[in-house]
């Protein structure tokens, strides 16, 4: 019964990812952490996140990715550094505290999106170069740290959203970033022993299948029906799940 519930969660997480371009980690980690420990949920979702982003990378040309990455080197490098640091802290955070952190992140992200808070990166260009670079470094490091320790890349999503890219490019570049970071996380999970002494790696590999299926379904549905109302409904779902984790 427990595995059937997890399977349903994984398919649903993939469907949300394919539909709006993100959210598989939010749904997967938050709901699975109600069944397994939060640490197991975070590690379990690493491979599915990576696999779910492979097909989305095809949505954008390599040259476009290269231009965006080269133009945001500070952000990209700080995300990688923050992610690695977050992986080190994952094994040190108590389960109840990790659940609370995940819930708070989901609530804050949902509220920010509902309120339409504009964090457009062009504002950084109005600041002195050193100040703008430092804030970009902090944003990337914090976003990476949160992603490394919770598998939730909310801050990274917010930043890429406000580049105001067409939906196809946004989804492709978001997939590219998370694909690379997830590959790094798999290596560090081995190094830090998160796969040692359990079958979590095996389960993570199996979990990639229903997530991938969900993504393909979500992509198909999203191309025909995606709109602002649907995205707000997804945010409402994030908010409800987040509050559930905060309340405990």
GISUL-V51523 format. One record per pair of residues at least 12 apart in sequence whose ideal C-beta (glycine too) atoms are under 6 Angstrom apart, sorted by the first residue. I is the first residue (numbers start at 1). J is the second residue. Records with the same first field share a line. If there is no record, write none. Layout:
I: J + J
//
This chain:
6: 32
7: 210
9: 31 + 32
10: 207 + 210 + 211
11: 210 + 214
13: 27 + 28 + 211
14: 52 + 211 + 214 + 215
15: 214 + 217 + 218
17: 52 + 215
18: 215 + 218 + 219
19: 218 + 221 + 222
20: 231 + 234
21: 171 + 174
22: 157
24: 52
25: 45 + 49 + 151 + 152
26: 152 + 238
28: 45
29: 41 + 42 + 45 + 151
30: 102 + 241 + 245
33: 99
37: 95
38: 95 + 98 + 99
40: 200
42: 151
43: 194 + 200
44: 200 + 203 + 204 + 207
45: 151
46: 182 + 185 + 186
47: 204 + 205 + 208
48: 207 + 208 + 211
49: 182
50: 179 + 182
51: 208 + 212
52: 211 + 215
53: 175 + 178 + 179
56: 171 + 172 + 175
57: 172 + 175 + 176 + 179
59: 168 + 171 + 172
60: 169 + 172 + 173
65: 176
68: 173
74: 133 + 136 + 137
75: 136 + 140
78: 137 + 140 + 141
79: 140 + 143 + 144
82: 141 + 144 + 145
83: 144 + 147 + 148 + 181
85: 145
86: 145 + 148 + 149
87: 148 + 188
89: 149
90: 149
99: 245
102: 150 + 245
103: 242 + 245 + 246
105: 152 + 154
106: 238 + 242
107: 242
109: 154
110: 235 + 238 + 239
113: 235
114: 235
119: 158 + 162
120: 162
121: 162
143: 155 + 156
160: 174
//
